[in-house]
């Protein structure tokens, strides 16, 4: 590969990285890293001291994560994957805090979330990209057998499978 071709490839890669970063800034996404099986906060705020409707949706499949209106949680339509693992900071809603507290973070929680807030005067959408760190997604297995006084490697299989959570 010639030097000019390598420079062109490097320039294209650099441009793609810069473009991706700018696109994230323009979209206004917030990135949050959470630790597997720990608690996590997905930030969301709005400007108001009025009555508010809050809906948290996981973008993949428009999955209902948490809803709040009529001054209380409305969890009848919450996806079962999130049952018992979400809450809002109710004492801070009147100050414009619609952040979601997610407990027992799972690898399936990773992805994009949208926080919809609606008041009489304004509607707002905020996007949060959740990354899950330290999740045991795969297991490697080695199969060996013992023969006499020495170890004979009968089969060496290295395969990957998803762990059950």
Helices and strands as residue ranges (DSSP letters): H 3-27, E 30-35, E 40-42, E 53-58, E 63-69, E 72-73, G 80-82, E 86-88, H 90-93, E 100-102, G 107-109, E 111-118, E 123-133, E 145-147, E 150-152
